[in-house]
Amino acid sequence: MIVRIALPTPLHRLFDYLLPLTPVEQEPQPGCRVRVPFGNRELVGLIMEVSENSDVPRNKLKPVHEILDSEPVVDPTLFKLGQWAARYYQHPMGDALSHLLPVLLRQGKPAEFAHAELWRAVDGAAVDKLSSSAHRQRELLELLLEHPAGISADALRAEGGQTPLLKTLAEKGLAEAFEHRPTPLHADLTEDLLNEPALPVHGEQADALEAIYAASGFTPFLLYGVTGSGKTEIYLQAIEKTLAAGKQALVLVPEIGLTPQTLGRFRARFRVPVHALHSNLSDRERLDTWLHARAGSARIIIGTRSAIFTPMKNPGLIIVDEEHDGSFKQQDGFRYHARDLALVRASRENVPVILGSATPALETLHNASSGRYQLLKLTQRAGNARAPRFELLDIRQQPLEAGLSDELIRRIHQHLGSGTQVMLFLNRRGFSPSLICNNCGTVVDCTRCDAHMTLHRNPPHLHCHHCDRQTPIPRACSHCGSTELKPLGIGTERAEDALQKHFPDVPILRVDRDSTSRKSALEKMMAVVHSGEPCILVGTQMLAKGHHFPKVTLVAILDADAGLFSADFRGMEKTAQLILQVAGRAGRADHPGEVVLQTLHAEHPMLQTLIGSDYLHFAQQEMKLRYAAALPPFAHHAIVRGEASRQGWAEQFLQELDQSARTQVQMPEGVQVIGPFPSPMEKRGGLFRAQLLISAKTRPALHAWLGALIRQAEADPQGRRVRWTLDVDPIDNY
């Protein structure tokens, strides 16, 4: 027999192997893992098919080294989802399917919980069998007798037991060690599910819940709710109904930073196992959670992007919170979008899916307006909270200190004096985005990227945020030799320094990737915020996503113009989303909120729309522009990117790729190819980059042409010197 295997390689093909010569108890099935030779190494792959035939001569086929599973490690629905995703995103099947498995399973480790060595007293062991002088041995044996099911050495030590004496008791035949293989604990489905009662819901919330409760089978919902309108309460009550039916719920959140907050709220509400899945877990922790979910003992799974591939024994509901967030799109390797896969998975599992956001993506709004999704609206803030008051602060010809105007400093004093908190948003980390020579104007650039080096003060160094290159701060200008090097522009570190001078007695909490890199750093800062004492938060977009700060009454955006003139056609949409998400942190409880936007373009139409109307009004205007320009969601895009060590190689490769595909296959109607042209940042990480944009009116036409391009790219010998990737449904053009 021959097995057809998907291996984690960059090749768009499957590989045939012979079954082992040694007999197996039962024929392996699709979805089982095998260990096979591949060149001079071994790989772990998934069986796709068992056959009697192969296009490769049998004498050239290698035998499988080991069959790792007696039954499929991936359930059929998830297995088919992985195959669909590989085809849709035009990604090698083996590499795409490897994302269905935790790292330890990809390495060939058994699909079982971690083993533990426990100790117990042997049958018939009694304290009186020890001499009266062996006090410590007697105490240790008494502890073992209190735990007939077994206890670990660490637990014995915590209870005061002298664990070095365990070996002595074993030699006397009074104790023994054994291997404990834990099994998942299944909660009683009939027990009271709640630790605390659900909150009362107002009219719009009640209507939304009624619609969700009435859903039967696959039903996609867009829950559009302004910030603070109680979307999370809708999630909690929808999940309660799912749990009461004996099923599981999967909740996707965009950032690791939101996971502890969401976990805390869900665990406070529910009396069932709530598990987390994110990249900060160890490989062992991820596998154990994956196994709990597969067994059904993890009733609620909360995770980031990759959690969409978590198996569930009894799926009942999928929720994607902040569905507009770009973090749901994988930006390298297997470039899938977790939100879109959540919809496909919900359809295959025949369960409802809720996409929630205060600023939905235009693609999602388009699907709702065309009837594909059911739109649920929450236009009022929950409880007594009122929407914050917006104000554009024109800073033209105004003196600024580290990006802070005098008027803004006065407002901060006013709010802190009333006992509330302040949040300042600046989406640039570091002290300054560039270092410039005051004599000749030379800016210190990254030698590997078309970008300036960012100045950091803690610790002092220059850092490229694109390729991660780090260097000491130079003493003199490399061009003219002057020592007059000055920071240009502001980052979060510089704003923090200025705030500490003006508010020396107030805690300043800087929240960005640098300050939160240490474990539990973010949780400690959030604890200070939730204490309710006056403080100032200053940070990047990590602050904009879903956090609940009841005492924050002033939110200030230091540079509201940052995304107004982007070359990316999605730039305006992303800027509007970011501004409204940041603004949503103000006035979420009984205290009225105020949002100040420092701007040099107070008359800009988008800013006027956002403060004078709402996000849906902005989205309608933006949608008209997209329709007129035939841009997504009214067209479908893909980008073929190439990168090479020499300038021009990538463009040449993409040009020849496009021309050779046109000679081999007729281009489908409605497909347009634009480029190749250099990427917006041509040089990055020491490589020169170019891209080819493919636009199509229909998805089938787009995918037909992408298939032709991939076949040509794999056959092109120039591909050895140019690394190419394909991005279907890209969310940016960088």
Secondary structure, DSSP 8 states (H G I E B T S, - for coil): -EEEEE-SSSSSS-EEEE--SS--SS---TT-EEEEEETTEEEEEEEEEEES--SS-GGG--B-SEE--SS-SS-HHHHHHHHHHHHHTT--HHHHHHTTS-HHHHTT--SS---EEEEEE-TT--GGGS-TT-HHHHHHHHHHHT-TT-EEHHHHHHTT--GGGHHHHHHTTSEEEEEE--------TTS--BSS------HHHHHHHHHHHT--SS-EEEEEE-TTS-HHHHHHHHHHHHHHTT-EEEEE-S-TTHHHHHHHHHHHHBSS-EEEE-TTS-HHHHHHHHHHHHHT---EEEESGGGGG---SSEEEEEEETTT-GGGB--SSS--BHHHHHHHHHHHHT--EEEEESS--HHHHHHHHTTSSEEEEE-S-STT----EEEEEE-TT--EETTEEHHHHHHHHHHHHTT-EEEEE-S--SSBSEEEETTT--B-B-SSSSSB-EEEETTEEEE-TTT--EE---SS-TTT----EEEES--HHHHHHHHHHH-TTS-EEEESTTTT-STTHHHHHHHHHHT----EEEESGGGSSS---TTEEEEEETTTTTTTT-SSTTHHHHHHHHHHHHHTTSS-SSS--EEEEEES-TT-HHHHHHHHS-HHHHHHHHHHHHHHTT-TTSSEEEEEEEEESSTTHHHHHHHHHHHHHHHHS---TTEEEEEEEEEEEEEETTEEEEEEEEEESSHHHHHHHHHHHHHHHHH-GGGGTSEEEEEES-S---
